[in-house]
């Protein structure tokens, strides 16, 4: 049964045509049984009536495909009946149907719907005027005329309410489609932001730890024969740094796979400001001389600010090892303000080429500074990076306590 209903919905014109054929048959039987009213001949009367019946059945069959033209055809059929005195019959039911269709169709302009409503209300008075009132019982004729007007009014009201309801549901569907697109866009933005965040984390972890391992490996190779104890210490540093890098990599991969950090024995908590001193000590062990100062009263900060501060210092010291030269020295300074945290990382090495800190470099070079700016932007801070007047490189940042990422 459901398939049958679906078939009818898919072929509305076929259903209307079936009703039109049925109405044509009923109207033909009515006309065949009527007596002559024109005084010419019954055949002429029947032929005149069949013209209007045929037109109205066509209106019923094609009302949904050609709504506006079929309305005007129905108006023409009504005018034809009034002009030639063809009395209404069963085929005139098509006028009610086309009135409903015009009111319900969203493709028909509103003005035409109102015109159809007016013409529907005029149909009964015009018919009464054409075929005359019964003077002996005019009150009854007026009552009958009003009763005939009611179906036309109801047909239009029903169609107009259907049109309003369809428009409302169409707006809901459009709103749902728009919200779905917005959700998809927001999801894509969130995915891109998460990828950028993870890329920054991976860069910081890999760049820092691998650079430490490379420096220690070079040192171990250099003193392997002359100072085995120093070589052993360097290898232990390489091992510890590698384990730390693996632990952070596993944490990031756990976020990628499940969206949540993985709880395991290798889990590494998010770095914070307190671990900057440990980071500095690790860099010192790798062979870079670093002075570390803290001004102000240390206190807990928002997690986004703490992670950003740690990563900036980590990246800055990594860049010093990469570009500062073998005799470079660095200085790290943290300043606790009432409304933020200040960072200053500078060195006296060779510094970096202009394109490294302005243009981002090529083949991945300079992406650490790009990541710094992105991190600073996420917490609403400011960053100044560039060469020092006396040589070397300088990175200065101010992280507010109340920013975008907090």
C-alpha positions, -999 to +999 in steps of 0.1 A: +000+000+000+028+024+008+043+018-026+010+027-042+009+060-022+045+068-032+035+062-068+006+086-065+029+113-050+054+109-078+027+112-105+003+140-094-007+150-129-017+114-136-039+114-106-055+147-115-061+134-151-079+104-137-102+126-117-107+148-147-118+118-168-142+107-141-157+142-138-160+144-176-180+112-177-204+124-149-209+158-165-215+142-199-243+120-184-258+151-168-258+170-201-273+141-220-303+140-196-310+178-197-337+194-218-332+222-243-330+256-227-320+278-256-350+271-277-328+261-307-323+224-302-312+200-276-281+191-297-269+227-298-274+231-260-254+199-253-226+209-277-224+244-260-223+227-225-196+202-236-173+230-245-172+244-209-171+208-195-141+200-216-123+232-206-130+227-169-118+190-170-086+202-187-082+227-158-085+199-133-060+176-152-033+203-156-039+224-125-006+215-108+017+217-139+003+250-153-015+266-123-018+302-135-028+294-171-054+269-159-069+295-136-074+319-165-089+290-185-113+284-156-122+321-156-128+319-194-150+289-190-171+307-164-174+337-186-184+314-214-212+299-193-225+333-183-225+347-218-242+317-234-265+308-206-249+274-200-261+264-166-235+251-140-230+213-137-207+189-120-177+201-140-179+234-122-163+217-092-130+223-110-134+260-102-132+252-065-102+230-071-083+255-092-091+282-066-076+260-039-045+253-061-039+289-069-040+298-032-018+269-022+009+272-049+041+290-039+049+296-076+018+318-081+022+355-071+002+367-041-017+392-062-030+365-085-041+345-054-061+375-041-076+380-076-087+344-075-103+348-041-123+378-054-134+360-085-144+330-065-167+352-042-182+369-073-191+336-090-223+330-070-237+366-074-229+366-111-247+333-116-277+346-096-278+378-117-275+358-149-303+333-142-324+357-121-339+358-086-372+344-075-391+376-065-415+356-045-388+342-023-358+366-027-346+360+009-342+323+002-323+331-030-299+354-012-293+327+015-286+301-012-262+326-029-243+331+004-242+293+009-227+289-026-201+316-018-190+297+013-173+267-005-153+292-026-141+311+005-132+279+023-113+265-007-092+297-008-086+298+030-076+262+030-052+267+001-037+298+016-031+281+049-014+252+031+008+277+013+018+294+046+025+261+062+047+250+032+066+283+033+072+278+070+085+243+066+106+255+036+122+282+059+129+256+085+145+233+060+166+262+046+176+272+082+185+236+089+206+234+057+223+267+066+230+256+102+244+223+089+267+241+065+278+264+094+284+234+116+305+218+088+324+250+084+330+253+121+341+217+123+366+223+094+379+254+112+382+235+145+400+206+127+424+230+110+430+248+143+436+215+160+460+204+133+479+236+136+481+232+174+493+197+171+518+207+144+532+234+167+534+208+195+552+183+173+576+210+160+584+221+195+590+186+208+609+173+178+630+204+172+640+209+208+647+173+217+663+162+185+686+193+185+697+183+220+703+147+209+723+159+179+745+182+200+751+154+225+758+128+199+784+151+182+800+157+216+800+120+225+816+112+191+843+139+197+853+127+232+846+090+228+883+080+230+897+109+251+870+111+278+848+080+279+830+092+310+818+124+292+808+103+262+788+081+285+771+111+301+762+125+267+747+091+256+726+091+288+714+126+280+705+114+245+686+084+260+667+106+284+659+132+259+647+105+234+625+090+260+610+123+268+604+130+231+587+096+227+565+102+257+553+135+243+548+121+209+527+093+223+506+119+241+500+138+210+492+107+190+467+097+217+450+130+212+449+124+175+434+089+178+408+095+205+406+132+211+418+127+247+453+123+262+462+087+269+467+078+305+498+055+307+531+053+325+546+073+296+521+101+299+538+136+301+517+164+316+514+197+297+546+218+303+541+249+325+562+279+337+577+260+366+593+235+341+611+263+323+639+261+349+642+223+341+643+231+304+671+257+310+690+231+330+686+206+302+699+231+277+729+238+299+736+201+301+736+201+263+764+227+263+747+260+259+754+287+286+721+301+298+714+327+325+679+324+340+662+352+360+627+355+375+613+389+385+581+394+405+561+369+425+556+335+408+520+324+409+497+300+390+487+312+355+460+300+331+471+268+314+472+283+279+495+311+291+518+286+309+521+263+279+527+292+255+554+306+278+572+272+280+570+266+242+583+301+234+613+297+257+619+262+243+618+273+207+640+304+214+667+283+230+665+257+202+670+285+177+700+297+196+716+263+194+708+261+157+719+295+146+739+311+174+772+293+169+794+273+192+803+302+215+768+317+219+753+325+253+717+330+261+696+347+287+661+339+298+641+363+318+606+359+332+587+389+347+555+385+366+533+416+362+499+422+378+481+416+346+504+394+326+537+375+321+567+390+303+593+369+285+627+379+272+650+354+255+681+368+239+716+356+228+749+370+216+754+346+188+754+350+150+716+355+149+693+343+121+690+355+085+664+381+077+641+357+059+641+333+088+622+356+111+603+378+086+593+355+057+592+322+075+621+307+055+619+278+031+617+240+034+604+244+070+630+268+082+616+296+103+583+278+111+592+279+148+588+317+149+555+313+129+543+289+156+553+315+183+532+342+167+503+318+164+506+308+201+508+344+212+478+353+191+457+325+206+462+340+241+459+376+230+495+385+236+522+404+216+556+391+202+587+410+191+614+390+174+645+401+156+683+407+158+698+426+187+717+459+180+749+445+194+746+411+176+726+380+183+689+375+185+662+387+208+626+375+214+603+395+237+567+385+245+539+397+267+512+372+277+481+388+293+463+368+320+429+375+303+432+367+266+416+348+238+427+314+249+420+317+286 
